[in-house]
Amino acid sequence: MIFVALLALSFQLYSTAPIGVGVSHDSILYLITAENISDGEGAYWTGGGGELKPLIHFPPLYPLLLAFGSSLAGNGMQIAAWSAASLFGASVLLAGAIIFYATGSWRAAILGETFFALSPPLFEVHLEAMSEPLYLTLTLSALFLLTSYLNDQKRWKGHLSALISSLAFLTRYIGASLAATGVIALLLFYPGSKLKKIREALRFGAIAIAANFVWTMRNFSLTGSFTNRVFAIHPIGEEKINEAITTLSGWLLYTKDSLEIKIMLAAFIILLAAGIVLSILFHPGRSKSRQPRHTKNVFLLHGILFGFFLLFSLTFFDASTRLNSRILSPLYGIALVLLFVEGHSILKPRLRVLIEKPHGAFIAMGLLGVLFFAPTTLGVISVAREQGRGFNSRAWQGSEIIAKLRAMQPDPIIYTNEAFAVLYLTGIPALRVPEKVDPVDGKRRENYEELLAKMKRRLLDPNSALAVFHQGYLRPGMPSLDEMSEGLIRFHQSSDGIIYTRE
């Protein structure tokens, strides 16, 4: 199993070696925060105009990890690449260990972790400097320890599971679902009296949320907001549903086919998941061992709670959350573990009748799945090596707009629809074009007209420019190109965007 994990780590490093780890908007925020932490500024990020702002929209553990690594190696991008690859190897190894623990089968474990390593959604999410790889490793660790704790009641495992859950909560706010999983699992499955169950659940919950409680209190004292989110009702619309369908269909097959094909593939995934759930809930007595039962129960419970917390947040707190493969990757990892654990339980008693060698059909189906996904994963590796990802891609690195901005006089005033990209690629603390609608709560900004007027006044400065990138598109909440460029002239136009200036 260790060999498969090391191969997974090596392929990750091989993918990012020529150009570097992928960088997205959130990545830049993490990298900037990590740099400020290393410089002694604390958990702050650099906003438009160079202003330091407290990090509150994201928890701090991932930038802290990057800052710690940078203090040892001195290169944040290399640390991001190495940490993502190492975390992928750790998650692959954990997936194999969990499957073996639940089934007692080395074949199922090795096949499961190989499938885990070659699955395109999981491989791809580890190619960027994001918090999901750390969160996935912590989640698998916490759930593994929680399952073991339910089986043997060794208290150190419960405490360690709760501690790791608290670290996951400090990595992504959705980590609240992991704390809830521990509490509910102990209430439902821990042996003993109700009072003992409650005592164990309270202890777990207290450890799991303590660190994040301190963090959110810090946020509130600095900004008046716990997580940069406010309560507002924004029901999930057709756009989010279509995005979820595309993600689910992509889990089975990375497809660019019609929406109808994607719906069919997504429906297959949902039906398969429903079948696994029903099999776990209504097929008792499949094994005398408590291990498979607790493994399946704990992982299934967390999958349900993860989905519930995500939809709750999307509906009431953060309308900007995307239901893409990156956001849902922990759910995908949990589903893979459940698929192999439950698949082994279902097939094992039947295969002795069907074939001579037990688990032969299970292995054959798994190998077919691996071969099915391997070409896509190889394609992901090829693109990462040849083109790069995000703002580290060759397209962004060779941007004519970026080159023009770099050539401007010192301390220019830049407004753009890609402020983080400009900061990352040029070092200029650009300002964002005002947005009519707040992407977090989905409501129109009351001071939008005032912000737009301020932008137009500042763009009258001789050393100023409005840079509009085609790569970033104009999000629905942004003003139109005509609104932004009113009173300005077109200074430069290329395939990647337009620069407007006063003269």
C-alpha positions, 0 to 999 in steps of 0.5 A: 500500500505504501508503494501505491501512495509513493507512486501517487506522490511522485506523479503529482510532483511529476505533473507540477515539475515543469511549470509549478503548482496551479494557482487560483484566486483563493490560492493567491489569498492563501499565498499572500497570507502565508507570506505576511505570516512569514514576515511577522504581519500575522494572518492578514492578506494584502488588499487593493492599494496594498492595505493589510486586511485580516484573514477571516473569509478562510480559516488559517491552517493552510496558510500557516502550513505554507508559512511554516514550510517557507520558513524552512525552505524559503520558497512558498510555491515549492512548499505548496507543490510538495505539500499537495503531493505529500498530502495526496500520498497520505490520503491515498495511503489512508484510503487503503488503510481504512478499506483494509481495516473494514474488510480485512482484505489486502486485495480490496485495500490495494485496489481501492487506493489505486482507484483513489490515486487514479481518479481524475477529480481527486488527482486534479484537486491536488494540482493546485495550491488550495486547502482541499488536499489538507482538509481531505487528509485530515478528514480521512484521519479523523474518521478512521480514528473515530471508527477505531475508537467506537470499536475498542474505546481507547480514549486516546483515539477519541481525543486524537480524532477530535483534535484532528477534527478541530484542525480540519475545522481550522482548514475549511469552515465546512469542517463543522460537519466533521465535528458534528459527525463525531458528536452524533456518531458517539451518541448513536454508536458508542457502547454504554449508557445514555449518560456515557454516550452524552459525556463522550459526545460532549468531550469530542465536540468541545475539543473539535470546536475549541480552536475554531471558536477562538479563531472566530472570536478573533475575527469578530473582534477585528472586523465585527464578522465571524467569517465574512458571511451574513445570514440571508436567504438565497435559495439554490437556483437552476445554475447551481443545480446544473453545476452539481449535475456537471460535477456528478457526471464528471465523477463517472466520466469527464464529459463535454456532452449535452446536459441530458447526458450529464443528467443521466450520468449524475442520476446513475451516481445518485442511484449508486449512492442510494443503493450503497446507503440502503445496503448499509442500512437494511442488510444487517448481519453481513459480518460478525465483525464490528469494524465494517459496520462502524466504518460504513456507518461513520463514513455514511454519516459524515457524507450526509452531514457534509452535504447538509452543511454545504447546502445549508451554508449555500442557502443561508450564508454564502451564495458564492459557493460553487458545487464544483469538483474541488468543493465536493472532493471530500464527498467524492473521497468518502464515496470511494471508500464506501464503494470499496468497503460495501462492494467487498461486503456484498461480493465476498459471500457470493463469489465463492459460488460464482468463481474459484478465486474469491474476490476475482470479480471484485478485482476485475471490476475495479481494474476495469474502473482504473483502466477507464479513468487512467487515460483521463488522469494521464491527460490531466498530467499532460496538460499540467506539464505542458500548459500549467494551471490557473495563473501559473499557466503559460497563457497567463504568464505570457499575457500581453496585458500583464506585460503592459502593466508591468511596464507602467511607472512605479505605484500605478493605480490599477482597476481590474476584474482580476485584481488577485491575478495582477497582484500575483503576476506583477506585484501591483496591489490592484483594485477590484472593479466594483460589483453591483451584487455581493457574491457572498450574500447575493444582494445588491451593494447599497454603495455600488454607485459611490464605488463606481464614481470613486473608481472613475475619479481615480482613473483620471490620474495620469498613472492609472489604468483599467485592465479588463481580462477576457480570461476572468470574464465579467461576472454577472455582478460587475458593470458592463464594459461600457459602464466601466470604460466611460470617459476613457480611451482604449490604450491596448487591446490583445487576445487576452483583454483590453487596457483603458487609460485617460489618454 
